[in-house]
Amino acid sequence: MTPQEFETALKKGVLPSICFLYGEESFLLERALQVLLERAVDPGLKDFNFNQFFGNESKGIDIIDAAQTLPMFSDRRAVLVKRAEQLKADALEIMLPYVMNPLASTCLVLTGVKIDQRKKFFIEFKKYGTLVEFKRMYDNKLPGFIQAETTLQGKSIDGAGAELLAALIGNNLQELSSQIQKLVAYVGSKSRIAVDDVRTIASNSKAFTAFEFAKYLGMRELPGSLKSLDTLFLHGEEAPMMIGALSSHFRKLWRVRELLDKKMPPADISRELGINSFFLGEIVAQARNFSRREMKRIFDELYGSDLASKSGGQPYTLLHRLAMGICTGNW
């Protein structure tokens, strides 16, 4: 079952007797878990009808005893097992008969990061229970997530604003949600969040400085690049993170440069690469600053700097040399 299907079922009041929520996207997983528990257990009776265990500390018999206990003053009780991927083999063996014949009045919820679906326990779990995987969100899905989250907050956000926020924060959904809350508070009675609002709120953040650093390099503007670089180091940013951000930015510029060389119109480039029209002119202008041969050299240098940064190279020296080389073409 997908997270969307799971959410839809919860909204309809369909609660699983047993389910395993797992995956690397902890923000969405925890939110889905919260919704499930709120529907499964009356908050006023939680002391009587809720048990929580941790897989690295629990024996299977304790979990099953709790799951087989009838609810008090309610129709349902909930049992939560966190870090369930750390349950030992003997605990899973003890729990297996219950998984195959769960109590209708109990909602047994397991959560974790990874599961091995080749194991007998999970093979049977798929037959009798609900498995929901929360995968890391792809970058191209982030603007849609931002717009949906903003709607939940009673506002809307323009496409360029969502694109900029996604570019600044990346797929850290917890941080994106936090930034959206700040934006909602900042715009006050305004119903729509604009790209300039995003720029204002993010202007003092480390993420925005990294965004500006990449932009100045794309413009081959050395003073602005070095100023941004100094600010990033002042904020404690690490070299591998900066190099990764630059690699992503210049990969986009390289792709745009290739399409420009094929005489593709900017509007078609926007559709081909999914670049918001608000940013298109700026990105095209940056791409025109480099030949494909120069792009190859930049990526060779980025790769070498990444290796050096992870094997004792001086971070500031490496990034300063990169900035000088990209902006001047003199390596």
C-alpha positions as CSV (number, residue, x, y, z in Angstrom):
1,M,0.0,0.0,0.0
2,T,1.2,3.5,-0.8
3,P,1.3,6.3,1.8
4,Q,-1.4,8.0,-0.2
5,E,-3.7,5.0,-0.2
6,F,-3.0,4.5,3.5
7,E,-3.9,8.2,4.2
8,T,-7.1,7.8,2.2
9,A,-8.1,4.7,4.1
10,L,-7.5,6.4,7.5
11,K,-9.7,9.4,6.4
12,K,-12.5,6.9,5.6
13,G,-12.1,5.4,9.1
14,V,-10.5,2.1,7.9
15,L,-8.0,1.1,10.5
16,P,-5.7,-1.9,10.0
17,S,-5.5,-4.6,12.7
18,I,-1.7,-4.9,12.0
19,C,0.5,-2.6,9.9
20,F,4.2,-1.9,9.4
21,L,5.1,1.7,8.5
22,Y,8.7,1.8,7.3
23,G,11.1,3.8,5.1
24,E,13.6,6.7,5.1
25,E,11.1,9.5,5.0
26,S,10.6,9.9,8.7
27,F,8.5,13.1,8.5
28,L,5.7,11.6,6.5
29,L,5.9,8.3,8.4
30,E,5.6,10.0,11.8
31,R,2.7,12.2,10.6
32,A,0.8,9.1,9.3
33,L,1.5,7.3,12.6
34,Q,0.1,10.2,14.5
35,V,-3.1,10.3,12.5
36,L,-3.5,6.5,12.9
37,L,-3.0,6.6,16.7
38,E,-5.4,9.6,17.0
39,R,-8.1,7.5,15.2
40,A,-7.3,4.3,17.0
41,V,-7.3,5.4,20.6
42,D,-9.5,7.9,22.5
43,P,-7.0,10.4,23.9
44,G,-8.9,10.4,27.2
45,L,-8.4,6.7,27.6
46,K,-4.9,6.4,26.3
47,D,-3.5,5.4,29.7
48,F,-5.7,2.3,29.5
49,N,-5.5,1.4,25.9
50,F,-2.1,2.2,24.6
51,N,1.3,0.4,24.9
52,Q,4.6,1.4,23.3
53,F,7.6,-0.9,22.9
54,F,11.0,-0.6,21.2
55,G,12.3,-3.4,19.0
56,N,15.8,-3.4,20.4
57,E,14.5,-3.7,24.0
58,S,11.4,-5.9,23.7
59,K,10.6,-9.6,23.7
60,G,7.9,-10.8,21.4
61,I,5.8,-12.2,24.2
62,D,5.5,-8.7,25.9
63,I,4.2,-7.3,22.6
64,I,1.7,-10.1,22.0
65,D,0.4,-10.0,25.6
66,A,-0.3,-6.3,25.1
67,A,-1.9,-6.9,21.7
68,Q,-4.2,-9.6,23.1
69,T,-5.4,-7.5,26.0
70,L,-9.0,-6.3,25.4
71,P,-9.6,-2.5,25.4
72,M,-11.1,-0.8,28.5
73,F,-14.1,1.5,28.2
74,S,-13.5,1.6,24.4
75,D,-13.8,-0.4,21.2
76,R,-10.1,-0.5,20.4
77,R,-6.7,-0.3,21.8
78,A,-3.3,0.3,20.1
79,V,0.1,-1.2,20.5
80,L,3.1,0.5,18.9
81,V,6.5,-1.1,18.3
82,K,9.2,1.4,17.3
83,R,12.5,0.4,15.7
84,A,10.7,-2.8,14.9
85,E,13.5,-3.8,12.4
86,Q,15.6,-4.5,15.5
87,L,13.3,-7.2,16.8
88,K,15.3,-10.4,17.2
89,A,14.5,-13.6,15.2
90,D,13.0,-15.3,18.3
91,A,10.7,-12.3,18.9
92,L,9.5,-12.4,15.3
93,E,8.8,-16.1,15.7
94,I,6.7,-15.6,18.8
95,M,4.7,-12.8,17.1
96,L,4.1,-14.7,13.9
97,P,1.0,-16.6,15.0
98,Y,-0.6,-13.4,16.2
99,V,0.2,-11.7,12.8
100,M,-1.7,-14.5,11.1
101,N,-4.7,-14.2,13.4
102,P,-4.8,-10.6,14.8
103,L,-7.4,-9.4,17.3
104,A,-9.9,-7.1,15.7
105,S,-10.1,-4.8,18.7
106,T,-6.3,-4.1,18.6
107,C,-4.4,-1.9,16.2
108,L,-0.8,-3.3,16.3
109,V,1.6,-0.8,14.6
110,L,5.2,-1.5,13.9
111,T,7.6,1.2,12.6
112,G,11.1,1.1,11.3
113,V,13.5,2.1,8.6
114,K,14.2,-1.0,6.6
115,I,12.6,-4.5,6.4
116,D,13.7,-7.7,4.8
117,Q,10.7,-8.9,2.9
118,R,12.4,-12.2,2.2
119,K,12.0,-13.3,5.8
120,K,9.1,-15.6,6.7
121,F,7.7,-13.0,9.1
122,F,7.2,-10.3,6.4
123,I,6.0,-12.8,3.8
124,E,3.2,-13.7,6.1
125,F,2.8,-10.1,7.3
126,K,2.0,-9.0,3.7
127,K,-0.8,-11.6,3.5
128,Y,-2.5,-10.6,6.7
129,G,-1.4,-7.1,7.4
130,T,-0.6,-3.8,5.8
131,L,2.9,-2.7,4.7
132,V,3.4,0.9,3.9
133,E,6.8,2.2,2.7
134,F,7.6,5.9,3.0
135,K,10.3,6.6,0.5
136,R,12.5,9.7,0.2
137,M,10.7,12.2,-2.0
138,Y,12.3,12.9,-5.4
139,D,13.4,16.5,-6.0
140,N,10.8,17.0,-8.8
141,K,8.0,16.2,-6.4
142,L,9.0,18.8,-3.8
143,P,7.2,21.8,-5.3
144,G,4.0,19.8,-5.3
145,F,4.6,18.8,-1.6
146,I,5.2,22.5,-0.7
147,Q,2.0,23.6,-2.4
148,A,0.0,20.9,-0.7
149,E,1.5,21.8,2.7
150,T,0.8,25.5,2.2
151,T,-2.8,24.7,1.3
152,L,-3.1,22.8,4.6
153,Q,-1.9,26.0,6.3
154,G,-4.7,28.0,4.7
155,K,-2.5,29.7,2.1
156,S,-1.3,29.2,-1.4
157,I,2.2,29.7,-2.9
158,D,3.1,30.6,-6.4
159,G,5.0,28.1,-8.5
160,A,8.3,30.1,-8.5
161,G,8.1,30.4,-4.7
162,A,7.7,26.6,-4.3
163,E,10.5,25.9,-6.8
164,L,12.8,28.3,-4.9
165,L,12.0,26.8,-1.5
166,A,12.6,23.3,-2.9
167,A,15.9,24.4,-4.4
168,L,17.0,26.0,-1.1
169,I,16.0,23.3,1.4
170,G,16.0,20.1,-0.7
171,N,14.1,17.0,0.4
172,N,14.3,17.6,4.1
173,L,10.5,17.6,4.6
174,Q,10.7,18.5,8.3
175,E,12.7,21.6,7.4
176,L,10.4,22.4,4.5
177,S,7.4,22.2,6.8
178,S,9.1,24.5,9.3
179,Q,9.9,27.1,6.6
180,I,6.3,27.0,5.3
181,Q,5.0,27.8,8.8
182,K,7.4,30.7,8.9
183,L,6.2,31.9,5.6
184,V,2.6,31.6,6.6
185,A,3.3,33.7,9.7
186,Y,5.3,36.3,7.7
187,V,2.6,37.0,5.0
188,G,0.0,37.5,7.7
189,S,-3.4,38.2,6.1
190,K,-2.2,37.7,2.5
191,S,-3.7,34.6,1.0
192,R,-0.8,33.9,-1.4
193,I,3.0,33.5,-0.7
194,A,5.1,35.0,-3.5
195,V,8.7,34.2,-4.5
196,D,9.9,37.4,-2.9
197,D,8.5,36.3,0.4
198,V,10.5,33.1,0.1
199,R,13.6,35.1,-0.6
200,T,13.1,37.4,2.4
201,I,12.5,34.6,4.9
202,A,15.4,32.6,3.5
203,S,17.9,35.4,3.0
204,N,19.8,34.8,6.3
205,S,19.8,31.1,6.0
206,K,22.8,28.9,5.2
207,A,20.8,27.2,2.4
208,F,20.1,30.6,0.7
209,T,23.8,31.5,0.9
210,A,24.7,28.2,-0.8
211,F,22.1,28.9,-3.5
212,E,23.6,32.4,-4.0
213,F,27.2,30.9,-4.1
214,A,26.2,28.6,-6.9
215,K,24.4,31.4,-8.7
216,Y,27.5,33.7,-8.5
217,L,29.7,31.0,-9.8
218,G,27.3,30.4,-12.7
219,M,27.5,34.2,-13.4
220,R,31.3,33.9,-13.2
221,E,31.1,36.8,-10.7
222,L,34.2,36.3,-8.5
223,P,33.6,38.9,-5.7
224,G,30.1,37.7,-5.0
225,S,31.3,34.1,-5.1
226,L,34.1,34.6,-2.6
227,K,31.8,36.6,-0.3
228,S,29.2,33.8,-0.3
229,L,32.0,31.3,0.3
230,D,33.3,33.2,3.3
231,T,29.7,33.4,4.8
232,L,29.2,29.6,4.3
233,F,32.4,28.8,6.2
234,L,31.4,31.3,8.9
235,H,28.1,29.4,9.3
236,G,30.0,26.1,9.6
237,E,29.0,24.5,6.3
238,E,31.1,21.5,5.3
239,A,33.0,21.2,2.0
240,P,31.4,17.9,0.8
241,M,27.9,19.5,1.2
242,M,28.9,22.6,-0.8
243,I,30.6,20.5,-3.5
244,G,27.5,18.3,-3.8
245,A,25.3,21.4,-4.2
246,L,27.6,22.8,-6.8
247,S,27.6,19.5,-8.7
248,S,23.8,19.5,-8.8
249,H,23.7,23.2,-10.0
250,F,26.3,22.7,-12.7
251,R,24.8,19.4,-13.9
252,K,21.6,21.5,-14.7
253,L,23.7,24.1,-16.4
254,W,25.5,21.5,-18.5
255,R,22.2,20.0,-19.6
256,V,20.9,23.4,-20.5
257,R,24.1,24.1,-22.4
258,E,23.7,20.9,-24.4
259,L,20.1,21.8,-25.4
260,L,21.2,25.4,-26.3
261,D,23.8,23.9,-28.6
262,K,21.1,21.9,-30.3
263,K,19.3,25.2,-31.0
264,M,16.4,24.3,-28.7
265,P,14.3,27.3,-27.8
266,P,14.3,28.3,-24.1
267,A,10.6,27.6,-23.7
268,D,11.2,24.0,-24.9
269,I,14.2,23.7,-22.5
270,S,11.9,24.7,-19.7
271,R,9.5,21.9,-20.5
272,E,12.2,19.4,-21.2
273,L,14.0,19.9,-17.9
274,G,11.1,21.0,-15.7
275,I,12.6,24.5,-15.0
276,N,10.1,27.0,-13.8
277,S,9.8,29.9,-16.3
278,F,10.5,32.4,-13.5
279,F,14.1,31.0,-13.2
280,L,14.6,30.1,-16.8
281,G,16.2,33.3,-18.0
282,E,18.7,33.3,-15.2
283,I,19.7,29.7,-15.7
284,V,20.0,30.0,-19.5
285,A,22.2,33.1,-19.0
286,Q,24.5,31.1,-16.7
287,A,24.6,28.2,-19.0
288,R,25.7,30.5,-21.9
289,N,28.7,31.5,-19.8
290,F,30.3,28.1,-20.3
291,S,31.2,25.8,-23.2
292,R,30.6,22.1,-22.8
293,R,34.4,21.7,-22.7
294,E,34.6,24.1,-19.8
295,M,31.8,22.1,-18.1
296,K,33.7,18.9,-18.4
297,R,36.7,20.6,-16.8
298,I,34.5,21.9,-13.9
299,F,33.2,18.5,-13.2
300,D,36.7,17.0,-13.2
301,E,37.7,19.6,-10.7
302,L,34.5,19.1,-8.6
303,Y,35.2,15.4,-8.5
304,G,38.9,15.9,-7.5
305,S,37.9,18.4,-4.8
306,D,35.3,16.1,-3.4
307,L,37.9,13.3,-3.1
308,A,40.4,15.7,-1.6
309,S,37.9,17.1,1.0
310,K,37.3,13.6,2.2
311,S,41.0,12.7,2.6
312,G,42.4,15.6,4.6
313,G,42.4,18.4,2.1
314,Q,42.0,21.9,3.5
315,P,38.2,22.7,2.8
316,Y,38.5,26.5,2.4
317,T,41.5,26.2,0.1
318,L,39.7,23.6,-2.1
319,L,36.6,25.7,-2.4
320,H,38.5,28.9,-2.9
321,R,40.4,27.3,-5.8
322,L,37.2,26.0,-7.3
323,A,35.6,29.4,-7.2
324,M,38.7,31.1,-8.8
325,G,38.9,28.5,-11.5
326,I,35.2,28.5,-12.4
327,C,35.0,32.3,-12.4
328,T,38.2,33.0,-14.3
329,G,38.8,29.8,-16.3
330,N,42.4,29.8,-14.9
331,W,43.1,26.5,-13.2
